[in-house]
Amino acid sequence: MVLRIYFTAEDLARTRVASTIGAAAETYYSLEMLCRRSLPLPFQRWRATVAGQLGEDAEPLTALLPGRGPGLDLLALAGDSPDIDHAVEALLRAPRTQVRRELEPVAVRPAHMPWARAVADGDGEARRLLAAGLVACHRVAVAPYWAASRPQLDVVRAQYARTFLEGGVDALLASLSPPLVRWRPPVLEIRYPRPVEVHLNGRGLVLVPTLFTWRAFSLLYDPYDDASVPRLTVPAVTDPATGAALWHPEGPMTDDPLGTLLGRTRAAALRVAADGCNTTELAARLGVSLAAVSQHTKALREARLITTSRRGGSVLHMATVLGRELLDGNR
């Protein structure tokens, strides 16, 4: 079975790559990965660490995992912020009609139907419990690995950028995980659980690298909103070596010399600063507090690996020539 996405010239011009699908959607995908009977090798160490840690406070979200078919689209309900607190705020503000619409296609198990119905009907307490469940799941399954994993998303995005600069969007679409994806202009064909045909109609397409998917793609879009831009999730973990490098919440990774030298979080901060970022963005991308970011940037600045300057009301951090040389040597 195949998903076929039809492009026009306008769609090709509007195709772009996002940095992350967001903390909420990644959390939901991690739960789906956790429940797989046959777990891919790159995720086995992660599940061995996470399994058994989810408690009762996580049940409001785990109850909405489907027995079959499509899952809940938390990107639509909670947005794509890498910060879980921002995602929770968006989830609590989501319109009741949108929540009901997103829950309708989810085949919730019979035992959890009353709970799902309460959420869909707009029960305020049910919505708050769902938000608390999202935070609980994120705390166990995603947060300990977020700082180490975000650079992998940046690596994938940079690879896409280089492919685009060298060969245009045609080369970018042709490079997406063959043989699972086949670009036959003007149609992108993707191996999919069910046959689907989507015409972009000038909206373009957003490619989103995701951490907790394996050789599987999802097309996320709102069929009731003609202006919404569809997003295609693309696995960022494609081999066991990459996966093994991500699930190390304690201590530096032995296969990451830069992490060994600087410390895992500080090395991740330097990688993010290579593209330039403000303090708030750096904290969100590393999954740490603003106070912790200040400590890391101070150390990197004193080592002459980054510079810090004020731009309007924000503070901008940029890797220096020395910092970039260190990153290039590590690659």
Summary of the structure (lengths in Angstrom):
residues: 331
radius of gyration: 20.3
end to end distance: 38.0
largest distance: 58.9
contacts: 1027
relative contact order: 0.15
helix: 52%
strand: 14%
